[in-house]
Amino acid sequence: MPAPTARPATARVATGQGAGPSGAASVTGHAVPHATPMPGQSKGQLQGQSRSHSAGGPVRATGVQTLIVHGDSVQVRPGGGMIQPDSEPQASSIVGQDFIARQAPTATAYELAAQMPGANVSGSDPFGFSPQTNISIRGMNGDAIGYVLEGMPLNDIAYYTGYPSQFADSENYESVAVQQGAPDLDSPVLNAAGGLMKLRFRTPSDKAGGFVNASYGSYNTNRQFLRLESGEIGRTGLRGFVSYSHAQTDNWRGPGRDERQHVDFKLEKTWGQGNSAALLGSWNQAIDSYYPQATLESWQQDGIHGANNLAARFDPTNDAAGTDYWRLARQPERTLYMGAPVTIHFDHGLTFRATPYAQGAFGNAPGGTQLPVSGLFNGAVPAQDTLSAPVVVDDYATVRADYTQRSYRSGFTTALDWTRGHNTLSLGYWYDYGDDAERETFTPVGANGQAGSIWGGTPILAAPGQPLVGADNHTIAQTNALFVGDRLSLLHDRLLLTAGFKEVMASRTGTNGVPGAVWRTSTNTAVPLPRLGARFQITSHHQVFFDATTNFRTPAETAMYDGYDPTSGALIQKGTTSLKNEYSIAEELGYRYADDRVVGTLTLFNYNFTNRQIATLAMVNGAPVQSTLNAGGQTSRGVDVEVGLRPWHHFSPYLSGEYLHATIDNDLYSGGDWLPTRGRRAVRSPTLQAAGGLTYDDGHLFGVITAHYTGHQYATFMNDERIPGHVTANLALGYRLGDVSVLHRPEFRLNFINISNQHYLSGVADPTLNARDTQGRNGTIIAGESPDYYIGGGFATMFTASTGF
């Protein structure tokens, strides 16, 4: 999403027989049953994916190998597609297309990853429309996670946040993978201490055709999706797809309606032995209603009703002077992501890989607020004119604060791999250029509650030709990264050793157009990031791995700029470039088991942070803007486990869980004193999480039920406020027909979300240092501030009819 999440100023503010070394099933003279396409997927496409997914490590086989593909059954993914064998020396969890195809078609990448160990998804609506959502992994927030689609980065360039409703339509994902602790050496991300989410588009079909579905559900939700496949164009090896979707839904607990339009495309050419080049991307446009976050006090008082929602009608005579009108908080956004991954194999063991990319985004994060009609300041400079506005109450004008963000980004990653014998040496370079402009202006609200275009109205002027601004900054960010890595395979690939080093050089140069503010500011940093890993295949079923990695991130760019109160001209934020970068060291020790029935992983992990960056929200003259708190040192230790069974009598169970012990290492400075936070639990870090799923699929009738438990989590560094644990569950039921004329396997599906209709706080939107007044180490009373929380989506159901053709 191109702009920070907004809220009104009046609302508080975030089969074979055995398994090879990788754990993949070996194919040794036996048929692989149940391997047919999902709806809209060609059989040729499935065979290609089978090769892809079994390539996680070497598979030893002897004798004649036979692969038989049946046309009347289903795929054999363990755990219903929620787990896959792996052989890399790092923890990783993957959900495949078969699991994705059974979920509600509106499901985002966050929701598809929600069953993975350590994943804690905080949402605001049941269908995933709202950008007010978050994910944490092993207690690390969504802005500490890298998001990559086939080699191109998707994180917001200013705040590192991910906006999953923009990424792709679920029908076009081949897989969603999360590397919980160790991002790839060549990943084009700066903030991946919390792991890496890797998204992959489906492979375009060999044959021309397509896929279509239509959905209708609770809250007047409707959605239509169409994908067209070109098939192979002539004998060029070129094939592609393009898809379009349109969806709408009502705000489930208040006034407003959301609308989303989305396009995905991929054009790919393959030739020779593993050579490929592709052009892919996503375009997204959405206009979303707003879901106010709640304090614990307001939640206990009003729950999903009352003051925790916006007003359906504009009423300037109410206590909020009309600033709580829902139309003043509609959030428009428009984004485009494009990438062109290329892989070319040369003689002498050389492989060249490159991914150039380009992105653009624009959005507005508005909110209703009030300004005095006289005595205004534009930054530190007094405004010359008296404010004239249609709606004035007690000498205060009701206005809409428009916080717009326009960003452009381009760059590329390149790598050259040289394989000689059992060794592969990799050299690479990543360059990234970001241009980000953020501006807050104010638009008068008319007597009917309208305030001009939601993309940014006609601004109030502080002087002739000079808009009144609450923020006006422009940042150019550049990243240069050099990396070298080595992979050594020994003992017939039973032992794999990896090592790497990455030097990241990042710079920001910015200007602040707010009158009276420091005009130019800049920051530069260079950070070395070493890493190593090992994997040993004990037997064909048992495997152990170890890795140690380093990561860093810089604070959000808004910390660089001065900010002023327009009602007084007072400095409310002093821009600084001296904030220290977060740096972390992480280790993982894991065990994997895989045979023809069971796939499982157990991982121990340990993190040590300095200058831990915690995402929160800061009010900028009526509009909340994402910011970061320096939480000092932190130590996080725990264990992840996941296990899945291959289909047995068409049933495939899956279980995952995590124990996390995350503590703050030092006291934090606040109000001229030190808060006694040393040894307390870290925010957004539930001690216990568990998830499970059970899938049934006989090729025609299918169903899957999933459940997730999240333990209590603290919202303050003093641990003086927390939200209780909660359990949610989803259910899907469906039936697939055989081919009917030109229709390939029509399907009818019902998805039930939050089937027990839990009303719960789904996560911490913006943590604070302390919720209650607290005595510091030196005796000072430090005032408390209430945190805000996401309210989880209620019960919803959706019916979908789909077919390939």
N, C-alpha and C positions, 0 to 999 in steps of 0.2 A: 504494500500500500504506500503510495507516495507521500502521504501526509500523516502526522501523528494522530493517534486516536483522540477524538474530541468529545467534550461533554459540556453541557451548559454550565455557566458559572454558578448557578443556584444548586447544582447537584454536587455532592462531595466527590472529590477525586482523591487503568491499567489493564529293483527287484530282480531286481536281479537276486542273486543268492547272497552275496557278501557286500561289504563296503570297501572301497578303495581308500587310499591314504587320506583323501579329503573327507571321507565320510559319505561320499556319493555312492550310490548303488552301482556295483559292477554288473555289466551285461555279459553273461557268459553262457551263450547257447540257450538262453531262456527268453520267452516273450516278456515284454514289459506291458502289463495289462493296464486298462483304464487310461489310455493316453489319447484322448480325442480333444478337438478344439472346444473352447468355450464359445458361446454365441458370438457370431461375427468374426470368428478367427478361422483362417484356412488351415487345412491339415498340413500343407507345406510350411506354414508359419509355425505350427506347433513343433514340427520336427527340428526346425532351426532353433527354437527356444530350448528344446530338450538338450541339444548339444551345448547351448550356452550355459545352462544351469548346471550341467554335470562337469563343467570345466573348472570347478573351484579347486581342483588338484588332480594329480595323476590318478588314473584308474587302470589297474593292472588286470588283464584278462588273457586267457589262453584259449586256443582252439577257435572254432568258427563262431563268430558273433552274429546274432540275428536280432533284429529289432522289428517287432510286429506292432503295427498301429491299428487298433480297433476303432470302429466308427460309432459305437453305441455305448460308450462308457465315459468316464471322467478321468481327470488327471490324478497322479499319484503323489502329490505333494504331501509331506508329513504335516500333521497338525492342521489340516484343512487349508494349507497354504500359508500358515503363519510362522513357519520356521523352515530353513533350508540348510543343508550341510555346507560347511565352509572349511577352508584350510589356510587362511591367512593368519599371521601371527598378531592378531588383534581381535577384540570382541566385535561382533557384528550381528545384527538381527535383520531379517528380510521378510517382507510379505510379498507374495507373488500375485499374478493376475487372477488366479483362480479364487483366492480369498477376496480380492478387490471386487471381482465381478458379482459377489453375493451381497455386497454392502449397498446402502442407499447411494444412488448415483451422485448425490450432492456431497458425499463425504470428501473431506480435504485430506491432504497428506498427513496433517497432524492426527486426524481421527483414524486414518488407516494404520498409523504407527502406535495407537494408544494401548495395544495389548503387549507391546514389547517391554522387557524388563527395564524398570527405572523410568518409563515414560509416564508423565503426568500431564494430561491435557486439561486446560481450563477454558471452557467455552461459555458463550453467552446465549446462543440459540441452538435448537436441536438439529438444524439442517446445515450448519456451517457457512451461512451467508455472511455473518457479522465479522468484520475485521478485529473486533474486540475479543481476541482469543490468544492463548499462549500455550506453550509447551515447555516443560522442564525435563531434563534427563539427568539422573543422578543428582538432583537438587540444583542443577545449573539451568538458568533461565533461557528462554528462547533466543535472546540476543547474544547468548554465549554458544550458539550452535550455528555451524555453517550449513548453508542450503545450496546444493549444486544440482543442476539439471544437465545431464550428459556433458559435464565439463565446464559449464558456465555458471557463475555465481548468481544467486537470487537475493542475497541479503540487501536490505536498505543500506545505502552507502553512508548515511549520516548516523544511524542508530543501530545498525547491524541486525535489526529485527527481520523476521520473516512473516510474510502475509500469505498463508497457504491457499486462500480462496482465489488468489491470482495465478498460482503456479500452473495448473493444468486441470482438465476435466478427468475424473477418475477413470472413465472408460479408456483413456489413452495411456495410462500407466502400465508399463510392463512389470515394474517392481518399485517398491519403496524400501530403501535400506537405511539403517541407522548404525553408524560406527560410534559406539557410546563413548569411547575414550581416546581413540587415536585416529584422527583424520589422515587421509592419504598425504604423502609427501608433496605431491603436485597439486593439491587442492587449492583453488584460487580464493582462499578465505583468510581473514585475519583474526577471527574471533572464536575459533572452534575448540576452546577448552572444554565445552560441554558436548563435543562430538560433532559428527557430520551426518547430515541427512542427504542421501544420494537418490535422486529421482531419475528414472529412465523411461523414455517413451517406448511404446510398443513398436515392434518391427513392422514396417509396411508389408502388406500382403503380397504374395506372388501373383495373385489373380485379381482382376478387377471386380469390384463389388462394393460392399459397404455395410454399415450397421446403423440402426435407427432405434430410438426408444422414446417413450413419452411417459411422464410421471405426474401423479396428482396426489396431494397429501393434506395433512392437517394445516390449519392456518392459511387456507386458500393457496397452498403451494402448488405451482405447476412448473413443469420443466420439459423441454424438448431438446433432443440431441440427434445430430446426423453426422456420420462420418462417411466420406467417400474415399475409396481405395482405387488408385490408378492401375494396380498390378504392374508387372514388368512392361515397360514401354519399349516395344519392339524387342530387339535382342541387345539392348544397351546395358542391361544390368541396373537400370534406373527404375525406381518405384517410389511411391509416396502416398501420403494420405493428407486430407484436410478435414477438419471437423468444425461444426458450429453448434453452440448451445445457447439457449435462452431460458432464464428461470426467474420466477417471482415468488415472494412469500410475504405474509403479514408479520409484523413484529409480534412475537408470541405472547408478550405480557404487557404491551402498551400500544400507543398509536404509532402508525407509520407502516411503510411497505418497502421491501427491498427488491431491487431488480439487478440482474447480472446478465451480461452478454459476453461470450467467450469464444475465441478461435484458437485451435491448435493446428500445427502443420509440421510435416516432416517429409523431406525429399532425400532419398538415400541412393547412392550408387555403390555397388560392391563389385570387385574384380580380383582375379588372381587368388592367392592364398591369404585371405584375411585382410585384404586392402579395402578401405571404405572411405567415403566422403559423404557428408550429409549437410543439409540446411534445415534447421528446425527452429520453432519458436512458439510463443503464445502471445495473444492480444487479449486484454481484459478491460471491460468497462463496467463499473458498478455504481449504483447509488444506494447507499445503505442507511437505514434508520439507526437510531442510537439506543443503546442499552446502558442506562446509568449504573455505575458501580455503587455498592452499598457499604456503609460502615457496619460494624457488628451491632451497634445500637439500633440503627435504622432497620437492619435485617430482622432483629428480634421483635421490633415494633410493627413493621409493615410487611415483611416477607416479600413476595413477588408483587405486592399491590402497593397502593398509596404513593408516598413520596419517592419510592424507588423507581417510579416511572415518570416520563415526561407528560406534559399536559396535552390533551387532544385538541383543545381550542385555545386561541390566543386571548388572554385576558390581562390587560395592563393594570387592572385594579387589584390583582391578587398580590400575595406577599412577595412574589418574585418579580413583580412588575412586568409579567409576560415573558421573561427571559427563559422560562421553562417550556415554551411552546416547541413541539417536536420538530416542526419544519425548520427551526433555526439551527438544528443540530444534524441535518441530513449530510452525509459524507459522500461526496462524489470522488471517483478515482478512475484513472485511465493509465494503463501500462502496456508496454511492449517489450518482450524479451526475444532476442534472436541469437543463435549460435551456429557455428559451422565446424563440427568436429571432423578431423581427418586422421586416418591411420594408414601409413604406407610402409610396406616391408621391402627392404632392399637386400641385395646379396651380402654375404659375409656377416650375417646375423644382425644387421642394422634395421631398426624400426624408428620411423619418424612419426611423432604424434603432435597435433596442434589443435587448439580450439580458439579461434577468434570469436568475439561476441560483442554485441551492442545492445543497449537498453535505453529506454526513455520512460518517464513517468510524470504525471501531474495529478495533484489532488488537493482537496480542501478539507481541513478539519475544523469546522466552525462550531461556535457555541454562543448562546445568548448571554449578554452581560449589560451593565449600565455604565454610563459615563456622565460626569457632571457637565452641565451646559456652559459653565464658565470656570476659569481657573485651570484649564487643561494644559498639559505639557506635551510637547513632541520630543520624546527623549528627555534631555536635560534643558530644553529650550522652551520658554513659555509660548503657548499658542496665541496667535494674534486675534483670532475671532471668537465670538461666542457661538457655541454649537447650536445649530438650528436643526431640529428633528421633529418628525410627526408625532411621536409618542414621548411625552415628558411627564414624569411623576416626581413631585417634590424636588424639582430642579435637577433631576437625573433623567437622561435620555436612554431609552431602551434601544440597544444596537445589537448587531451580530458581529462577533469577532471572527474574521476570516483568516485562518492560518493556512496559507498555501505553501506547497512544496513542489518545485519543479526540478527534476534531476535528469541528467544524462550520464551514461556510463559506457565506456568501451575498453577493450583490452584483449589480451590473448595469453594463452599458455602454450609453451612449446617444450618438447622433450625429445631427446635422442637416446634410444636404448641400444646397447651393443651386447649381444649374447655370444659368448664364446665358451663352448663346453658347458660346464655346470654353473657358469657365472653370468650375471646380467648387470651391466653398469649403466646407470641412467644419469644424464645431464639435462638440466632444464632451466627455463626462465619464464617468469610471469610478470607481465606489465598490466597495470590497471590505471585508468584515468577517470576521475569522477568530477562532475560539475553539478553542484547542488545549491539552489537558491531558495531561501525560506523568507516569507514575509507575512507579517500580521498587520492587517488593516481593519477598519471598522465601517460597517454599512448601516445606515439608518433603517429602522424597522417601521413599516407603514402601519396605518391604523388597522389593516386587515391581517397583520402579522407577517406580511411578505417583505423580503429584503433583497430583491433583485436575484440575479443568477446565483445558483448554489455553487458555481465554479469560481465565484468571487464577484461581489457586487461593486457598484460605484462607491469608492471610498470617501469617507469624511475628510475634508481638507483642514489642516492646521493653519495654513496660510495659502494665499493664491498659488495654485499649481503645486502645492506640497501636501501629500497625503499625511494624515495622522497615522503613525506607525507604532506598534508595540514591539516589533522585531523586523529586521531587514538585513539579513546576512547572506553572503555569497561565498561559497567555499570551493576551492579547487584542491582535490586530493589526488595524489599520485603514489603508486606502490610499485616498487621494483623488488623482485625476489629471485635469487639464484639458488638452485638446489642441486644436490648430487646424492645419488643413492646406489646401493649395491645389494644384490640378491645372490646368495651362494647356496646351491642345492648339493647336498652330500648324502652318502649312503643310499643311493638309488632313490633320492628325493624323500627319504624318511626324515632327514634333517634339513631345515631351511633356516638360514641366517640372513637377517636384513640389517642394514645400517643406513643412516641418511643424515644430511645436514642441510639446513635451509637458512639463508641470510635474508631477512626482510628489511627493506628500507622504505619507510613510509613518511610522506610529508603532507602537510595541509597549509594552504595559504588562503586567508580569508579577509573579507572587508565587511565592515558593519556600517550600514547607511543610516542608523538611528542618530539624529542630531545630538551632538555632545559626546557620543561614544568614541572610544579609541577606534580609529578608522581601519588600520591594517594590523593583522596579527598572523603569526605563522608558528608552526611547530614541525620538528623533524625528529625521527627516531630510527634507530637501526638495532635489530635484535637478532642474535644467533639462536637457532632452534635445532639442537641435535636430537637424534632419536635412534633406537635400535630395537630389534625384535628377533624372536626365534620360535620355531615350531618343530616339534618332534613327534613323528608317527610311531607310537609304541608298538601297536599291532594294527591290523587292518581296521579294527573298530575303535581303538583308543588313541587319543591325541592330546598333547599338552602344548601350551603356547605361553609366551611371555613378551611383553613389550614395555618400553619406557619412552615417553614422548614429552616434549615441551611445547607450550603455546603461550601466546600473548594477545592482548587487545588494548587499544587506546580508548580513552573516555569518549562519550558521545560528543559530536562536534559543537553542540550548543554551549558546552562549557567554555568555549573560546571567547564568547561575546558578552559585552556589557548589556544589562537589561535595566529598564527604567519603568517606574510607575507613572502612567499618564495623568493620574489625578494629582500628583504632587511633584513629579520630576525627581523623586528619590531613587537612588541606585538600589535596585533589588537583587542584582546579580553582578558580581565583578568578574569579568572575563579573565581567564588565566590559561596559559599554555604550560604551566609548571606541574600540572597533575601527572602523577606517575602512572605508567602503564601497568596493567595487570599482567602478572607472569605466573605460570603454573608448571609444575612437574607432575606427571601422572604415570603410574605403573599399573599393569594388569598381569595377573597370573591366572591362566584358564585351563580347563579340561573339557574335552569334547568326546562324545560317544556317538557312533552311528552304525547301525546295521540295517537289515532289511525290514525292520519294524520300528525302531526307536531312533530318534535324533535328539540329542540334548547337549547343553553347554552349562558349565559352572564357572563363573569368573569372579575372582577377588580383585578389588581395585583400591587404589590409594591416590589421593590428590593433595598437593601442598600449594597453596596460593599465597602470593604477596600482592598487596593493593587490589584486593578482590573488588571487581566492579559489579554493583547491584543495580539493576534497572528499576527506575521509579518514574513518577510523573511530577513535573513542576508547573504550577500555574503561571502562564505568561499573559497577564492582562485579560483574563476571561477565557483563554483557550489553554488546555493542558498540553504540555510538550514533553516528550520523553527525555529523561535525564538519567544520570548515574550517581550513585553514592559510592565513595571509597570505603569499603568495609574492612580494610586492613588485611591481616592474615586469616587464612581459613584452612582447616584440615578436614578432608572428607574421606571416609573409609567405608567399605561395605562389600556386599556380595550380591551378584546377579545370578539367577538360574532360569533356564527355560528348557522345556522338553515337549516334544510332539511325537505322536505315533502315526505311522502310515496307515492308510485305510484298513480297517478290520471289520468285515461285514458292512462295509460302506461308512463306518464311523471313524472319525479322526479327532481325538482329543488333543488339547494343547494347554500347557500351564506355564506361567512365568511368575517371578517374584523378585523382590529386592529388599535387603536390609541396608539402611544407610545411617551412618553416624557422622554428622557434619557439624563441626564446632568452630566458633570464632576464636581466634588465637590472641586477641588483644583488646584492650579498652578502646572506645571510640570517642573522639573529641566532639563536644557539642555544648553550645551555650557558655563558652569560657571554662568548661570543666570537662572531666572525663567520665563518661558513662561506664559503669562496671559490667562490661559485656564479655570479658574474657571467660572462656569456657562454656558460654551459652550456645544453644543450638542455632545453626544458620537458618535464615528465612527460606521459605519455599522448599524445605527439605524434609518431607515426611519420612519417618523412621521405617515404616513398613508400607509396601505396596504389593499387591498380588493381582493376577489376572488369569482368566481361563476361558477356554472356548471348546465347544463340541460341534463338529460338523458332520452332517449326514448327506451323502450324495450318491445316488445309484444311477446317475446319468439322466434321469428324468425328474424324480422327486428329490428335492434338496432342502436343507435347512441348516442354520448355524445360530447358536446362541453364545454370546460372549458376556463376561462380567468382569468388572474391575473394582478393586478395593484400594482406596487411598487413605492412609492414616492421617492423623492430625498434623497440621503444619503451622509453624509460627509465622506471624506477620510482622514482628518487631524484633530488633536486635537484642532488646532486653528480655525477650520471651515473656512479656506481660500481656500479650494477646495472641490467641490462636483460633483457628477454625477446626471444628471436629472432623473426624474421618467420615467418609461416605462410600456407598456402594451403588454403582449403576450397572444396568444390564441392557443389552440390545438383542433383538431376535429377528431373523430373516427366514421366510418360508417361500418356496417357489416350486414351479413345475416347468420342465422343458419338453416341448413336443419334438417329434422327428421333423425332418425336412418336409415342407409343404410347398410344392411347386417351386417357385424361385426363392421362397423364404427358407433361410437356413436356421433350423432349430429355434423357432419362436419360443419366447420365455415369458412367464408371468411371475412376478415377485412382490411380496409384501415385506416391508421393513418396518419394524417397531423399535423406536428409540426411547430409551429410559422407560422400560416397560413397567416399572413399579411407580412411575410418576414421582420420583424423589424431588423434593424442593430443597436445594442445598447450595452452599457456597462452593463454587468449583475451583477457586484458586485465589491467590493473593495478587491483586492488580497493582497496588503500589505500597510496598512496605515502608515503615517508618522506624526511626531509632527507638522510640519508646511511646507507648500508648498512654501511660499514666505519668503524672509528675513524679520525677525520680531524683533522688539526691546523688550528686556526683561524688567522685572520690575526694574532692576538696570541699565538700559541703554545700555546693551550689544546688538549688532546686532547678532542675531542667524540665521545662514544660513538656507535657506529652502531646502527641498528635495521633489521631485515629487513622489506622490504615484503611484502605478500601479493598473490596473483594468483588470478583466476578460472581454473578448469580447464574448458576447452571441452567441449561435449557430444560424445559419440561417434557412431558410425554408427547410423542408425535408418531404418526404412521404415514407411510408413503406406499402407493401402489405403482408399479412400473411394468409396462409391456414393452418387450424388445424383440428384435430379430436381426439376423444377418441376412444379406442378400448378395 
